Amino acid sequence: MRLAAVCIGRPEKLPGKSYKTGINKAGIGTAVLDRLGLVGDAVCNAKHHGGEDQAILLEGSLTLDWWAEQLGRPLTPGTFGENLVIEGLDNRNVAVGDSFHVGHVVLEASCPRSPCNTLAAKMADPSFARTYTRAGRPGIYCRVVAEGTVSTGDPVRHEIYSGERIMIPDMLAAIGRKLPESEKARFLAAPIGSRWRSTFGG
């Protein structure tokens, strides 16, 4: 695997929206990562985005290829607001606690990307949040375990979490469902993001 794209966004308004967002990302080649993500990347809604558990949003190239086929058009890096694209990765194969090693940088998967109205506006499709959820291929939020610099083309090593695997798509699919206590306990035993812990009673 290798790093196919490194993207950051600037604060700007989407058509028809009154607030600013950093969802429009563009490739920059090289970036520094600290504990809150890519230095220079805009986080305009700190209530729902950003923070140490959602410092980086990454997508796998195989997942983006699937979306391009579904949407009938090519997707440029950053289309979904992702910071990093990993070549050869399918989002469905990632579990909470899996780590991605890029040189000295270490990222740890913490939770799925939950689609919102801003993503729907970015895609110019009011129903896209539902489409994204049904697809079962959510983007992957990561915390930064080890800081450093990353560049397009860097090799990436995907390391599997040693505990019970809670797959990222399964977390998103659990939203809105009445889960048995045993299932909630499974989710809470994994290193899931802090915003999601209350969802499962943690």
Secondary structure, 3 states (H helix, E strand, C coil): CEEEEEEEECCEECCCCCCEECCCEEECCEEEEECCEECCCCCCCCCCCCCHHHCEEEEEHHHHHHHHHHHCCCCCCCCCCCCEEEECCCHHHCECCCEEEECCEEEEEEEECCCCHHHHHHCCCCCHHHHHHHHCCCCEEEEEEECEEEECCCECEEECCCCCCCEHHHHHHHCCCCCCHHHHHHHHHCCCCHHHHHHHCC
